[in-house]
Amino acid sequence: MTLPLPFRATVLIAALVLPVGCHLVDQTDFGAKPAPPAPDQLAEAMRPNATVPLVAIRYDGGESAYGPALQRAVEMAEARRADPRYEVVAVVPAKGSPAEQVAAAEQAGEDARDVADRLLALGVTAAAIRLSARTEPGLTAREVRVYLR
C-alpha cells in the first residue's frame, strides 16, 4: 500500500519543520540558571591584588616536593605577563605559646627563603621577589604561598 503523494509531502514537511522548535528540557526551563564554570586558578592568581596564590606549599610533616608545581606556575606567569613580580609569604598558625609562635615563624622564614632561592634558580631576578610573613587564625600547619603581584 502506498500513500498518496500529497500526504507523503505533508508528512515529509512536518518531519523537517517540527524538530526545529524543540530542545532538551534542562534546569533553565524551570528558572534555574546553570552554575558558572569554576575559574582557572592561574587566571585568578594573575588578577591585580589576587587573594589566590600561584602556589601554596604546606609544611605538615611530610616531604614537600613543590619544585615542579613552582616551575610550571612561573613559566605560565612569565608567558602571560611581561614583568611579573612575586611575593613569597610565610604563613604561620596563630596558635600556641609566644615561644612556639616564634619558633614556627623562624622555621617558616627559612621555608620562604628556600622557595625564594628556588625562584632564583628558575631565573627570576632578586628584584622581582618580595618576602613577607603573617599569622593566620585557623591554620593548622605553616605554609609558604607565592603570589603574583
PAKOLRO-452632 format. One line per 4 residues: number of its first residue (from 1); their letters; for each residue x, y, z of C-alpha. Coordinates in steps of 0.25 Angstrom, whole numbers, plus 2048, in hexadecimal, padded with zeros to 3 digits. Layout:
! residues N
NUM) a) X Y Z ~ ...
! end
This chain:
! residues 149
1) mtlp) 800 800 800 ~ 806 80E 7FC ~ 801 81B 802 ~ 7FC 826 7F8
5) lpfr) 807 830 7F4 ~ 800 83C 7FB ~ 800 834 808 ~ 80F 830 807
9) atvl) 813 83E 804 ~ 80B 843 811 ~ 812 839 81A ~ 820 83C 814
13) iaal) 81E 84B 816 ~ 819 848 824 ~ 825 83F 827 ~ 82E 84A 823
17) vlpv) 828 856 82A ~ 823 851 837 ~ 830 84D 83E ~ 836 85B 83B
21) gchl) 82E 861 846 ~ 831 856 850 ~ 83C 856 85B ~ 840 84D 866
25) vdqt) 83A 851 873 ~ 844 855 87E ~ 845 85E 88A ~ 844 86B 882
29) dfga) 835 867 87E ~ 832 868 88D ~ 838 875 890 ~ 845 86F 896
33) kpap) 852 875 890 ~ 85D 86B 88E ~ 869 86C 897 ~ 874 874 890
37) papd) 881 86C 88D ~ 88C 86C 898 ~ 896 877 895 ~ 8A4 873 891
41) qlae) 8AD 875 89D ~ 8B8 87B 895 ~ 8AF 885 88F ~ 8AA 888 89D
45) amrp) 8B8 889 8A3 ~ 8BC 893 898 ~ 8B1 89D 89B ~ 8B6 8AA 8A1
49) natv) 8B6 8A9 8B1 ~ 8B3 89A 8B0 ~ 8B0 892 8BC ~ 8B2 885 8B5
53) plva) 8C1 881 8B5 ~ 8C8 87B 8A9 ~ 8CE 870 8B2 ~ 8CB 86D 8C1
57) iryd) 8D5 864 8C8 ~ 8D0 85D 8D4 ~ 8DA 858 8DF ~ 8D3 84E 8E7
61) gges) 8DD 844 8EA ~ 8DF 83D 8DC ~ 8E9 840 8D1 ~ 8E5 84C 8C9
65) aygp) 8E8 849 8BA ~ 8E3 857 8B5 ~ 8EE 859 8AA ~ 8E7 854 89E
69) alqr) 8DA 85C 8A2 ~ 8E2 869 8A5 ~ 8EA 867 898 ~ 8DD 866 890
73) avem) 8D6 871 897 ~ 8E2 87A 894 ~ 8E3 876 885 ~ 8D4 879 883
77) aear) 8D4 886 88B ~ 8E0 88B 883 ~ 8DA 887 876 ~ 8CD 88F 879
81) radp) 8D3 89B 880 ~ 8DF 8A4 87B ~ 8E5 8A7 888 ~ 8E0 89E 893
85) ryev) 8E3 8A1 8A2 ~ 8E2 896 8AC ~ 8DE 897 8BB ~ 8E3 88B 8C3
89) vavv) 8DB 88B 8D0 ~ 8DE 883 8DC ~ 8D1 880 8E3 ~ 8D1 87B 8F2
93) pakg) 8C5 876 8FA ~ 8C1 880 905 ~ 8C1 876 910 ~ 8C9 871 91B
97) spae) 8D2 878 925 ~ 8DA 884 921 ~ 8E7 87B 921 ~ 8E0 871 917
101) qvaa) 8DC 87C 90E ~ 8EA 882 90D ~ 8EF 874 90A ~ 8E5 872 900
105) aeqa) 8E7 880 8FA ~ 8F6 87D 8F9 ~ 8F4 870 8F2 ~ 8EA 876 8E8
109) geda) 8F4 881 8E5 ~ 8FE 876 8E1 ~ 8F4 86F 8D9 ~ 8F1 87C 8D2
113) rdva) 900 87F 8CF ~ 901 871 8C9 ~ 8F5 874 8C0 ~ 8FB 881 8BC
117) drll) 908 87A 8B9 ~ 901 870 8B0 ~ 8FA 87C 8A9 ~ 908 882 8A7
121) algv) 90D 875 8A1 ~ 901 875 897 ~ 907 882 892 ~ 8FE 88C 89A
125) taaa) 906 899 89D ~ 908 89C 8AC ~ 901 8AA 8A9 ~ 8F5 8A2 8A5
129) irls) 8F3 89B 8B3 ~ 8EE 8A1 8BF ~ 8EE 899 8CD ~ 8E3 89B 8D7
133) arte) 8DD 893 8E3 ~ 8D0 893 8EB ~ 8C8 88B 8F4 ~ 8BA 885 8F1
137) pglt) 8B0 880 8FB ~ 8AA 872 8F7 ~ 8B7 86E 8F0 ~ 8BC 860 8F5
141) arev) 8CA 860 8EF ~ 8D3 86A 8EA ~ 8D3 86D 8DB ~ 8DA 875 8D0
145) rvyl) 8D1 87C 8C6 ~ 8D7 882 8B9 ~ 8CE 88D 8B4 ~ 8CF 895 8A6
149) r) 8D0 8A4 8A8
! end
